[in-house]
């Protein structure tokens, strides 16, 4: 009986308090809703830049809110596990953040770069500590609440709030009429609803019973419908691929032989695609030479590749790409005026090379891609949870080929990616993965 009482005390001491969950929920609301929902970004000459929410780092009130939530999260984590709580931040992530901070010393505008790097540190540490304190499953439940709340607000806003759609007068006339809900660009709204569909489809264990299953399926259908109405091509295509990848992962990881077959087949497919691309380099060159392809993305990619060729090792410094005008690293590498105002590089991998160079890129690929893949490779644990995290991981890794999510301020896709990494790392540290 005495031992039972001691166990109860230990459980209570290590259980998240309501204030820890409230701090995490406040963080999620800051990231996924923000302080100015339905705000319309100022017009810009760049159709790709129109309305994209990049960092919020220059918004004093947002900085204060993030710092206040960060302080509450740190206090809760320290109360929960003391200094050991900081072991929840992976070493590779700490090295990446340290390099980002170091790179601000050679940035064109060090003051701006330092503030943006500071925001990156606050985001990473907040998410890692929160998931460690609250727990993986409870963190996922809170994230689901926020996403379904955003989805409801998005649908309700369409007939009631004109700004919930892209309005006439956009720099890119092709955006007019696309749904964006409470966000300032349809691509952001599309990514959020795509993540919502993935999460609610792959969390049946959080909704036992037929009624709750039907409710979750209805949310999945609604999220996919809203994604369609955003006409966000990247999210529309990738959500289907991610759902399929999650299903294959869940099926294959039940047996070592099936897992090996899937991995070998995937590698064979990747090699075949690479061989086709190498064999038809002329078509690729012609594609990249046309700046109008992919809504102008190729013009940005050409400039990024040219900059990387001239500055391969160290890059331009963290935080130098977005909203820096004439100080942008691409300023002398573009031929069109609107490209000189780009807000991000529409490719997370190229943008990493531009800003933090090859050294930062290697650290990022090790911490953001390789280390999670090693964890996903292992068998055991909650297959449903791992399938969900892998589907989200695949969606966001592929999303970075068309958009820039990695280390991109408090962008919803970057926050989503960090949540995936934190949940996976927490499962591994708690012994739920072998």
Beta strands, then each sheet from edge to edge (+ up, - down):
end
